[in-house]
Amino acid sequence: MRFSREAYIELMTFGHTDRQMFVELFGPLVGLESEWEAQGASPDEINLTAFDWDFVTTVNCGGNTGIRGGYEPTIVENTDEYIIRKDELGRTTKLVKATATIPLPLDYPVKNMDDWLKLKHLYVFHEDRIDWDLVELAKKQQSNGSLVVAYIPGGFDTARELMGAENACLCYYEQPELMHDVINTIKDTSVKVLERITDKLVIDQLSVHEDLAGKTGPMIGPKQIVEFVGPYFRTISELVSARGTRIFDMDTDGNVDSVLQTFIDYGLNSMHPFEPAAGMDIVKVRQQYGGKLAMRGGIDKHVLRKSKAEIRDELEYKLQPLMQEGGIAFGLDHRIPNGTPIENYRYYVDLSREILGLQPRSANRKGWQRMAF
């Protein structure tokens, strides 16, 4: 079912809602479609529309706050197994076709301030970062029920893309002036872009991609957030919230339990996807933070490869009445993993709908849209 922007905002800000929201955040991993086809899945099941997923239509606000320009991407090598490219930052990247949709960098351009200054012009503000035709289109689509989303570069994620995770982490200690300059640059650009846009348009959701954690915890702690990332987040969130924005969402994998409160202190009020394999537990998060933090995801994707009894246990725990008090879009914690039997996926969908009080699936109701935004 398509949620209107008003219904989605009401749900995710713990207001009144007539029904629960049940979503598929990311879709299948590479190769799962062929597995399901061999198991007799229908075309509509393979493309996920048969499962009548809930979604809200989104539209970009019309502003670019990230990288602008750069090198012309080129393909260096294209084989049956992989693609080697040079990207806009000049990095060499490798995409393994059988298992991945995102290429991995093999090298990084920034090691020191001099390196950064050669690329800084790609992140500074220019008036042409705003496409006013897209702003007007967003305004029109918003009036028809679409959610207007503004994206800002991650405070950690930008440094990781420029330096690699290890050197980015070292940079906080060994070259703090470099880290401050990177973050202040993207903050300045984001402020100038979003100030101009919000004079004409209400942004419904501010979104940031960070991916700053693994199974053992985050790669930066509260100290680095307080000194570097937090002030950037606060500046942007206060700017847009004063002009009507209700949701500030962060996309990060891994275990961020130890820094959640710090991010909340700096304006974050929504997050996804909450990976159980990394130790994240949406029930415990809800018990601790209540209405301070909305969530998307949180259901263990790996349980779909187990028994139906184990699937039921997971759903009865994650979809319990406490969790149905608003502020959550229920769904898997990331892509549907390979090795998931189509029969188990059907069971997961049908049982979840039953527990959440949603109508059973029907061939007359079809729909799916990626909900990781």
Buried (B, 14 or more C-beta within 10 A) or exposed (E): BBBBBEBBBBBBBBBEBEBBBBBBBBBBBBEBBEBBBEEEBEEEBBBBBBBBBBBBBBBBBBBBBBBBEEBEEEEEEEEEEBBBBBBBBBBBBBBEEEEEEEBEBEEBBBBEBEBBEEBBEBBEBEEEBBBEEBBEBBBEBBEEBBBBBBBBBBBBBBBBBBBBBEBBBEBBEEBEEBBBBBBEBBBBBBBBBBEBBBEBBBBBBBBBBBBBBBEEBBBBEBEBBEBBBBBBBBBBBEBBBEBEBBBBBBBBBBBBBEBBBBBBBBBBBBBBBBBBBBBBBBBEBBEEBEEBBBBBBBBBBBBBBBEEEBBBEBBEBBBEEEBBEBBBBBBBBBBBBBEBBBEBBBBBBBBBBEBBEBEEBEEEBBBBBBBBB
